[in-house]
């Protein structure tokens, strides 16, 4: 459910933000909403990390996935490898 919010922001900031939003093909409202979601999600993530065990905390961020990593493809590949013997036996 959407609701209205009134903000007091310097006029020049609003003008620049509207121009930026327009270049992105988005509304200023959607950009503000996404920013607020990101900020609050970050806060939630910090709170959750506070509940993690020290071992898990030490692992967080220790491994970076390649930018082109496609987990769906990897899952499919692993599944296919796991069940390949059944596929091969069905062709005999």
N, C-alpha and C positions, 0 to 999 in steps of 0.2 A: 504494500500500500504506500503510495507516494503522499507526501505532505509538504506544505510550503515551509520555507525557512527564509527569514530575512537576515541579511548580513550587511554590515557597514564596512565597506572597503573603499579605499582611495579610488577616485574615478579613473585615473590613468592606469591603475592596475587592472581594473575591470575592462577597460578598452583593450589593453594588450592581451589580457586573458581571452576575451571574446575573439580577437583576431587569431590568436593561436588555436583556439578551439575550432574556428572556422576552417583554418588550414588543415586541421586534422580530420575534418568532416564530422565533428562531434559538437554537441551543445556544451555550453559552459556548465550547466547543471550536471550533466553526466560526468564531466571531468572532475568537478568538485566531489560528487558522490564517490567516484572511483578513488580519489585521493583519500577521502575519509575512510573508505573501506580498507585501503592499504595501511593507513596509520593504525586503525583499530586492530586489524589482523596482526600487525607486527607486535602490538602490545599483548595480544592473546598468545602469540607464539612465545614471547618472552616469559609470560606467566606459565605456560606449559613446560618450557625448558626448565623452569625452577622446580618442577615436580619430577624431573628425570633423575635417574640414578647417576652417580659420578661417571660410571663406565660409559653409559649412553651419551652423557654430555661430552665426554672426551672424543666421541666418534662424530658428533654433529659437525658438519662442515669439513671433515677431514678428507672427503673424497668428492671430487668434482666430476660430474658426468660430462662427456663431450657434448657440445652444442647440438650436433646432429644426431644424438642418441635417440632412437625410437623404441621405447620400451615395448610397444605392441608388437613390433617386428621381432624383437628379441624373445618375447614370450611365445610367439608363434614358432620361431625357430627351435626353441627348447622343447616345446610340445611335440613338434614334428620329429625331432631327434629321439625323444623318449618313446614315441609310439611307432617309429619307423619299422621295428621288427614285426609288428602286427600287420603293417601295410605290406611288407615284403612277404610274409607267410601267406597272405591272402592271394597273392599273385602266382603262387606255385601250383 
